[in-house]
Amino acid sequence: MTNGSGDTPADDDRLAALLADLDEAIERLAGARSFARPGKLPRVFDTARRVMLQPGGCAAIQARAQALEEAGVFAGSDWADPQILVPSLAAHSLKSADANAVVVESLSELRLLAVARGEYLHPLVSAEQAHHYLTQVLALNLEMLFTPPSEAERTTQGRLAQLPRNLLQHLAAGIGYEHIVDRLIEEIWRILQQRPIQVDAAKQMITQIAICQVDPNIELGASGQGADRLVSSLFGPTQACREDPGVEVYRERLAAMDPKSLQVEATACARAMHDTGLVSPYHAVLLRQIVGEGDYIIAEALGLSATGRDCLLCYRELVHDLIDAAVHPATPQAVYGLALALERGIFYQPPVAPALWRQLALPLSPWSRERLNLSFGEAVTPEARLLEGVLCVLGLPLGVGQGNNPTCQSARALSMWAYNDPDYLLQMVAWAARDDEIVMHFEGQPISSRESASGVATALPMDLDPVSLLVVPHLDHIYAEMGRRCAGREGDPHRWVNPEFHGWWAGRGFRINVDVATGGLVGLEEFLRYFYACYHPYYNGNQPIIHPQPAGIAVTDSAARFIGWHAISLLRAALDPGGVMRMYFFNPNNDSGQDWGDGVRVSTSGNGEFFGEASLPFDQFASRVYIFHYDPLEGGAPADVPPSELDAVIGYIQRSWGAGRISDTGLQADAGVGPWA
């Protein structure tokens, strides 16, 4: 006899007894003083582990998710801040031999499931963010979801190995089991449309799909349609490697091909690369093989247009040496970076080619070599790894991401230099990688990254592309030091720091709509009039943005609640295909497609965006801006902006991050809430 779910009365009784014990343990933890809580946690973890191993146990934990968090099970740990959790790291915890690590990770996932299903209104993460995170966790752990524990897992985890599977099956049921793979495919394409430099997570998810497709024990049903292009882009981009034979076999096949067959292979590789933004190791093998076959076939393999072909022919020796040094099966994305850098024509800028020759011969410091090896492994030399990163940043300047680090200003600067001043970026790379020091100037005075006290980031960032990995820590120290040198000045430090930090093209005019001392809104209508007059083509004489401009936004979640201040770059304002005026901008936040609430959904494709751009209708974007720079000699026509336009923007502000920031005097007494991070 069962209760309809496959559980027996004995199972129900056992679960009920465990839950009573768990509720008592949670109550004692919640009532304990902070210094006594560590002594109460083991009982909570042990009981929760036994609960989750029972049928229906994960659902019971989900129902207690809010009580568990409020009692303090995550206090003092990384899981206390769910908005910064990294999906790819969940697998390490779930496969750990440490039972507490498995349990706390499982408790965190069940908490996020409660948030995703609207059962728990969390102050730090929205339902959509939680759903998005859990979809990625499931996607990255499809093997555990569909297969029993391996011998290795049984050896290291014992019976505990079943707990992650119970958890993932429960998560899949809560998220929508039948749509996991389809959502995964949609998610991969959505990310790839933004052309990020860091694609390891996408490649890992595609690998999991490929494993599921060939595993006879996994029944995907109607799911997984449309995955072939993704899988083939990595594991079989051409006819000669369709069955994924391995790079050595493919190299032998290439050696036996005639020129026409090589051209067919080159065209197929290029098509797959430009279609997805992903490069297969087979493509790297092909490119190295054909370097001596002539520039025409190299251009075919890179998928170059007339611009890229001309650049290749002008700088053929440099390109050949870059391929030899940077393109390996372990660094395939260098192919895409090189192709797009040639397409941009930046080699024609007089300083760029000499700077790349310097990069090819650059001696790396022991510290730089150690960091690169630690982050990316030793499959290739640190020099090759860094050169791959350099080519990718030059080719995809809008693909730079800050990782899970509070270094948006530094990531924005790298992107801006790669976009606007590539030889300056290459100089920064040389200083950081060779000298372990960058020196910049603030108001005529030098600032050394080596001598600066500290940066915004409290630890060395590790989840970055090779260029950012070496350069960002230096920039972070300099940026923070510039801020410290503004201490005591009235107003926001960004007024002085941004132009000195980013470059001369950052406008010296500066507007802010937040009072630094109180966090309240001030001068809102005038601020918006000037923003429109500076950047909206209808009110600035149809003057395009010439150089990317730094700006700051107030980020909100999908419930339009304020999250924090964030650095972005203004790229251009233009009509989209539907005739709507939009602001196109760069967001270093790794994934620009976000829901900021109140109908403000950031678009990354389908509305006229170039790869790497984010966009919003101009009024919606204006509602999230709190600082911007401009040329004070090009003021536009602030008086021409109609009140109806301003009213719409102010409405968005009042319904989101501006709520509670406006008083009778236009300020909100909320000391300590300032834009400077």
Secondary structure, DSSP 8 states (H G I E B T S, - for coil): ---SSS--HHHHHHHHHHHHHHHHHHHHHHHS-GGGHHHHHHHHHHHHHHHHTSTTHHHHHHHTHHHHHHHTTTTTSGGG-GGG--HHHHHHHHT-S-HHHHHHHHHHHHHHHHHHTTSS--SS--HHHHHHHHHHHHHHTHHHHHS---HHHHHHHGGGGHHHHHHHHHHHHHH-GGGHHHHHHHHHHHHHTT--S--HHHHHHHHHHHHHHH-TT---TTTTTT-HHHHHHHH-SSGGGTT---HHHHHHHHHT--HHHHHHHHHHHHHHHHHHS---HHHHHHHHHHGGG-HHHHHHHHT--HHHHHHHHHTHHHHHHHHHHH--TT-THHHHHHHHHHHHTGGGSTTHHHHHHHHHT----HHHHHHHHHHH-SSS-HHHHHHHHHHHHHH-GGG----SSS-HHHHHHHHHHHHH-HHHHHHHHHIIIIIS--EEEETTEEEETTTS---SSSS---SS-HHHHHHHHHHHHHHHHHHHHTTT-SS-THHHHHHHHH-TTS-SEEEE-B-TTT--B-SHHHHHHHHHHHH-TTTTTS----S-EEEEEEEE-TT--EEEEEEEEEEEEEE-TTS-EEEEEE--SS----B-STT-B-BSSSSS--TT-EEEEHHHHHTTEEEEEE-TT----GGGS-HHHHHHHHHHHHTTTTTT---TTS----TT--S--
